[in-house]
């Protein structure tokens, strides 16, 4: 089997994830979205007017 070809490391900011860019100081942390009110409440249960 042939030897692996060495690859030079890339210095491209767009190739990193956002967490890594924040740790390196190259980007500001992004706001975390708030999920309040995005989910629907379940419908109310029907109420019988007559006792069983």
TAJOMO-V919597 format. One record per backbone hydrogen bond with DSSP energy under -0.5 kcal/mol. CO is the residue of the C=O (numbers start at 1). NH is the residue of the N-H. If there is no record, write none. Layout:
BEGIN
<<CO	NH> <CO	NH>>
END
This chain:
BEGIN
<<11	13> <12	15> <13	16> <17	21> <18	22> <19	23> <20	24> <21	25> <21	26> <21	27> <22	25> <31	33> <35	38> <46	48>>
END
